[in-house]
């Protein structure tokens, strides 16, 4: 029987119930994924209005938090319901499907099959939040591919295909997400002369998925010119990504000036944050994060991003 949202007996107070977009904001799980969890796995069973709109209450939000905790431990979405119902500790090896997904995508790169690569990722994207995909699929896959490409014939061909696909995939999602959210963006740029920085784009994707517009400057810009970008774009914060060792003297001179004069939250993200930890750990106003996941967590710990309930538990 459909739920009548005007029936106080059924609903109590109207404020006790949330539409799907509000639940997505509260939990960090997009509506497409919430609907897939309902239809395919019965993980969430919302109430319905007479017109068929989904409504959720606090118990649904808490259940989504529990689902996210299992997913972030590496459990496959198809196994979560039985774990929730049984309230037992999982055998992560038994329940994890990430190795299989990584192998599928790695094979697609080997075969230079962009369609197979895209299909595999799209299936995962419909079921898992971006944080889970980044942690258990994309970051491990990138590490595995980089190890495979070291000194291998055909490595540049595979890298070119994969990086082109990844830029297009993440860039498209960032573009559409930016148009759904208002407010000042987070400005992200690189400090290295790499042709493509996966970590930069993963950082932007995670930020945009958390409801914050992301403005990416992929081209290497001198630190001395970034105040001009800040003046014109007026971002809420500045994220600098670097995957390689940098001139530590240059960083020690420029980063304090940038953090001090702009009065903006400033992050250095990527392997360079670990490489230069000793030199930069005491720079006022600077936060160091070793990867995109750590960067998102740091942003959500501060005033820049709202942390959805259970999002990074």
Number of C-alpha atoms within 10 A of each C-alpha: 7 11 17 15 18 12 11 10 9 11 15 12 12 12 8 11 20 19 16 20 15 15 24 20 18 18 22 25 25 21 17 14 17 22 20 16 22 13 12 10 15 12 22 19 16 18 19 17 15 12 9 10 13 18 21 19 16 12 9 18 19 14 15 24 22 16 21 27 18 22 21 20 15 21 24 18 20 17 17 21 17 11 16 15 8 9 9 9 9 16 9 13 11 10 16 20 18 20 13 11 19 21 14 16 23 20 14 20 20 17 12 17 15 16 11 16 20 15 13 16 19 12 11 18 15 17 22 23 22 22 26 22 20 19 16 21 23 22 18 16 20 17 11 14 19 13 11 12 16 10 10 9 9 10 15 13 13 20 17 15 15 22 16 13 16 19 15 11 16 16 17 13 14 25 15 12 20 19 9 12 15 11 11 15 23 23 22 21 22 24 21 20 14 14 11 17 20 20 22 24 24 24 25 28 26 22 27 23 22 26 21 25 27 26 20 19 14 19 14 13 15 10 16 11 10 14 16 11 13 17 10 8 14 17 20 21 20 24 24 20 29 23 23 14 14 15 8 14 9 10 16 14 10 14 21 17 17 22 20 15 10 16 12 17 21 24 23 25 26 24 19 22 26 18 16 18 14 9 13 20 13 11 16 13 15 21 19 24 24 20 23 26 22 15 22 20 16 17 22 18 12 11 11 15 18 16 21 18 17 18 21 18 11
